[in-house]
Amino acid sequence: MNLMTDHWIPVIRQNGQPDIIALWQITEVDNPVVEITASRPDFQGALYQLLIGTLQTCFAPEDEDQWLDYWQQSPEPDELQACLEKVAFAFELDAVDGPAFLQDFDLPDGETKGISALLIESPGGKTLKDNLDHFVKRDRANQLCPSCTATALFTLQTNAPSGGVGHRVGLRGGGPLTSLIFPKDPSATLWQKLWLNVLNQEELEPAEKIDSSILPWLGKTRVSEKGKITSPAEVHPLHAYWGMPRRIRLTTKIANTDCDLCGNHAELLYQAYRTKNYGTNYDGAWIHPLTPYRFDSKKVNLPLSLKGQQGGLGYRHWLGITLQDNDNGDKASKTVQLYNQERGRIISDSGAVSLWCFGYDMDNMKARCWYESRFPIYYLSEMQRNNLTDWATEFVNAAKETVKMLREEVKSAWFSHPKDAKGDMSQIDAQFWQATEMDFYRLLEQLAMLPEDTRMAPSEIYASWHETLRKQMNHVFETATLASTPEDLNLKRIVTAQKALRIKFYSNKIIKALKAKAKPEEAA
Ligand SMILES: [Zn+2]
């Protein structure tokens, strides 16, 4: 299968009809393609990134004017097809004597693994040996069609967690977060959804020729046995989209059967691959354009990609993922920054967008969970952006204080010796964040609409947030403490804890500051 010329991408068209298309067909205008329909959520995110990476590499607009032209009217399918054909030589999935997509240039020896090991959640060698694959069973996917195989390869190479000695992590570290700008208009085409995330050539150096500095499988692997690293300066910036930390080569095939993942019939399916450790060891100040990073204000540590989080993604991450969180150094991805500074203005009359964020929550080698979230983003002037950053920081900080006291006092209500109790309190945090989320975004939207010369946000918005925090804190406390079985109920302890919670809330410095701004100015 050739990823640039063959039909392999599962999609849905505007009239609801499913289809399997070739990449260039995303620009068809008659009954256009509106969405990818991958068989798993991590594949959905991977296919988006694979297509965005392809457009960025082979079809990047010269400048923002050209970007806008193609935003308003997608290119002719022939035009895109011609560009993709030029790079097709690099995108064979299976090539006996030649480069193959995201696979090692030459891998004569290595360990053979069943194809299901390409899937990130599949149990590792030690788990299998110890018979510990209770939750994610081995051998659920024994044969994969070429489409699922290509997607699984990309998913693994782009998210790769540490996989034991010398099995390298992805270019963004294991399980990075990806953030994609997404049109809210339900009739938006797949072309528009992808194009929103493609940078122009002024923002990202274009490819002069396609070689192994961009697509690493076109040349000998930069192996890392002797600790050799690969830093951004040693390859082309576009390499970021095509990181290949794992040495893999597809091997055993089977003919004419159904794929264990998508269920589609294929003439040829993959059952195994060969792999070896000490592949490319990415190190240095890598910045992937689709990922938010944490920057060290002292510039001592390298930028660190934001990861999927235990407890999920919520509004407490909103600032760092969509703008910039000055408290911890988190900063939106390069594509989101471009939207905030320029692109948002030029497309403001074609409807609103949101930010689609996703990634695994990795526990070292294990994928614990897959998270995705939609965050609101707004196009704002620089002054509005600064105002909103300040206000959102205040709101989130007040919520963080509240959740801290809530957690402590639920513990006091639950246990006679709360300081020694080792219960998992993350559920309490999660309930509080969830209970306050809708109000946060409602108020955020009001704040984002304020004119740029607004120095102080209106007192009623502060009052509303103060009331949300107070109400939901009490609500979560009551649900958590009074929901226990009557014999475990220690009412005295609960009443004492509840009183302590109230006192803490009203005497907290940050909450008091919020309350002060909640009073109308003349009364202040
Ligand atoms: Zn399949």
Residues whose N, C-alpha, C, O or C-beta is under 5 A from the ligand:
A	BS01	ZN	C145 C148 C259 L261 C262 G263
